[in-house]
Amino acid sequence: MDETQIYALVLGGLFASLVVARLLSWLYQDFLRYKTWLLRLLVYPYLMRRHRLAGPWTRAQVIGYLLYLIANIFSASFRVSSITAAESRTGILSLVNVVPLFFGLHLGFLADLLGISLRTYHWIHSAAASMSMALATTHVILHAVIHGSVSLRARTQLYGVIVCLFLICLLFLLLNATKAATSLLVLFAARIKIVRRPSYELFLRSHQIIAALYAITIWRHVGSRSRSRISLLCIQIIPGVFLSTVLLETAAIIIRNFALRQPYARALIYKKGKAVSLSLSVPRPWNIRAGQYINLWIPGVSFRSFVTLQSHPFTIASWTSGKAMSLDFLIEPRAGFTKLLAQVAERSERPYIAFFSGPHGTPVPVGSFGSVMMVASGFGIAAQLPYLKELIEGYNRCEVRTRRIHLIWQLREQGEETYAEDLVDKALQDDTLDNGYILRVSIFTENRPHDLVPLTKGTHGRLIFYSGTVDLDKMLSADLRGEYVNFHEDGFSHIDGRESGSLVVTVAANVALRDCLREAVLRQSTAYPSTRLFELEYQPLEIERTVWERIRDLLSGSVR
C-alpha cells in the first residue's frame, strides 16, 4: 500500500466518521421525540402483573425476552441438515450464552462499567442463564435421541449432564431474577431455621461456589477435544475477561480502602430508634452522587463475618457537594449481617475496621426536571434523602432546574418516623433561599386514628401528618396541576405543571405502592406526557404478617 492509498483511506475514514456522527445525532433527536410515547406504550404498562410465582413483566421486558428467544431459535435451527448438527449447534449456543455470566465477580461493578442500572443487569444476567440452561438441556436430549441414551461412564457425557445440573442450581439460586425458578426453593428454604437466618449471604456464596464448579465442568466437558473454534474461543474468553475485571475491581477496592494517612475505613454503629445508623469514615475523599450504594464488610462484628467475608450492599443516605470523608447509612435490621449490626449497636458504640467496594449505582438526573415527586415507604426514605439534599443545595446555588419538591412518606405505625425525623427537618431548614420554599413533606401513617385531622408542623406548614394510606392518584394529579408549589411570605405561588417544567417521580417503596404509582403515572401521562417515573436501586422489603396478625385484623375488622 503506497502513500496515496493511505491518504485516501484516512480521508475517507474521516468523512465517513462525520457522516456517521451526523446520522447518530439525527437518530438521537428522533429518539428523544418519541421517548415519552415509547415509555407510555412499552415501559410503564405491565403485560403480566405481579404474581407470587412470576412477574411483574412490562411490555418492553416481554418483547426483549421474545426477541432474545427468537434469535437463539433461529441460530440453532437455520440451515441445520441433521439432528447431529442441531445437537452440536445447541451446545455451542449454550456456551456462547454462558460467557456474559462470567464477566466479573460482582454484578454492581459490571453494571457500572456498562453504564446501566443493577436491575437492568440482573435482567440480562437471568435471561442469559435461562437461555443457556434451555439450550444445554436441549443439547443433552438430542444427544440421547441420537445415541439412544446418555452414558455416564463416558467422561464428556458425564460432564455434560453435570453442566445441566449446575445450570439448574445456578438458576434456582439467582436472587432477584426469575421468580418462577426461585420461588419453590425460597419457600422451602424459608422454613428451615438454619437457612432462613443467613439467607442472603448463604444464597450468594452458594451461587458463587456453584458458578466456579460450573466453569470447571464446562472446561472438562469441552476441553481440547472440541472441533468448534467458537467453543474453544469461549473457553479462552471466560477466564481472560473474568480475571481482567476482577483485577480492575480489586485495584479500585485497594485505592478506596487504603491510604498513608489512614490505612483503612472505620465504621461507627449506633441505634437510632428502630433503625441502625452507621457512619463510615473513609481513608480517601471522593465524590459521591445521590442514589449510589456500597458493598460493606466489617470483619469485627462477628467471627462468621470475618471467616466468610460477609458483606452487604447499603444505600448511602448522605450527600455533599464536595468530596466526602464520611458516609452515613440508615439500616433496617432484618436477618444475617443487618441483624449482627443491630446487636453490635446495642452493645457499645466504638469504631470498627471496615472495607468496602463502590460507590455503585446509576443516579437519576432529578435536577433536570422542573418538579420532583418523591414517594417512599418505611426505610425507603434512606434512598430519597440524598436526592432531597442534592436538589435543595442545587436550588440554593441555582444549579438545577427544579422549582418544586414534594416528599411523600408512607409509614405503618405512629411515631415510626423518629429514625429519619432529624434528616427531614434538616432538609426543611435548608430550604430557605430568598424567603421561598420549594419543599413540601406529607407523611401518612396507616395505624393513626382516622378521626384525627391532618397535623401540620414545621415552618409555614410544609410538614403535614395524615391518617391512612396515601392516595397517589390525588397527590400526583395535584402536583401536576401545580397545587403544591413554592411558598413565599405572601402565600403560595401557583404555577401549572405544564408551564413550570416536566415532572419526575422517584419511588423507593413497597410493591403495592410502586404498582399503584405506576398505574397513576400511566393514567396521567396522556395529559402530561413529560412525566417520568424512576424506581430507585434500593427498594424496602415487604414484612410478612404472621397468621396471628391476620386473625387479629379480621376480628377487629381492619382487613388490609
ABEGO torsion letter per residue (X at the ends): XBAAAAAAAAAAAAAAAAAAAAAAAAAAAAAAAAAAAAAAAAAABBABBBBAABOBBBAAAAAAAAAAAAAAAAAAABGBABAAAAAAAAAAAAAAAAAAAAABABAAAAAAAAGBBAAAAAAAAAAAAAAAAAAAAAAAAAAAAAAGBBBAABAAAAAAAAAAAAAAAAAAABBGBBAAAAAAAAAAAAABAAAAAAAAAAAAAAAAAAAAAAAAAAAAAAEAABABAAAAAAAAAAAAAAAAAAAAAAAAAAAAABBAABABBBBBBBBBEABBBBBBBBABBBBBBBGBBBBBBBAAABAAAAAAGBBBBBBBABBBABBBABBBBBBBBBBEAAAAAAAAAAABBBBBBBBBBOBBEBBBBAAABABBBBBBBEAAAAAAAAAAAAAAAAAAAGABABABBBBBBBBABBGAAAAAAAAAAAAAAABABGGBBABBBBBBBAABBAABBBBBBEBGGABBBBBEBBBAAAAAAAAAAGABBBBBAAEBBBBBAAAAEBBBBBBBBBAAAAAAAAAAAAAAAAABAABBBBBBABBBBBBBBBAAAAAAAAAAGBBX
